[in-house]
Each structure stands twice: as structure tokens, then as C-alpha cells.
Amino acid sequence: METPIELELVGKKDDLYAINYPGLKVPIHVNFELLQKFKKSSDYVIRESESFKKIKNDQWFLSENTEAVRV
């Protein structure tokens, strides 16, 4: 896999963040500390999905939501 690996931030609830990782059909869930490690690493690039920019803190993307799953 080429670096940097592009990750997509697709959801947030409390201290957990949902991130689409290439090759996985469901998002991974990470805490704030791990999200910061991804952001600081030169091996990863994290971009916010358009839907993430519009959601409120109490909304959450489930794996059956097509916007949360990269096909």
C-alpha cells in the first residue's frame, strides 16, 4: 500500500470517531488520542467527508449507512 494512506473521517459520537480505512467495508472506530496519532503521522492523511462536516456531535454513522461505507 502506498503512503500516505488516505483515511476519511465520516462520523463522531462522544469520544469515538468513525474512519473509513482503504480496503475495509465498515469504518473503524478510534478515540481522540488515536485520531491525533493518525493526524501527526506522515504515513496517513485524514480528510473529513462532506457529510461529517455537516453532522452534529450526537449523530452517528452506522455501517449500513451508505455514506459511511466506502465501496
Secondary structure, 3 states (H helix, E strand, C coil): CCCCEEEEEEEEECCEEEEECCCCCCCEEEEHHHHHHHHHCCCEEEEECHHHHHCCCCCCCCCCCCCCCCC
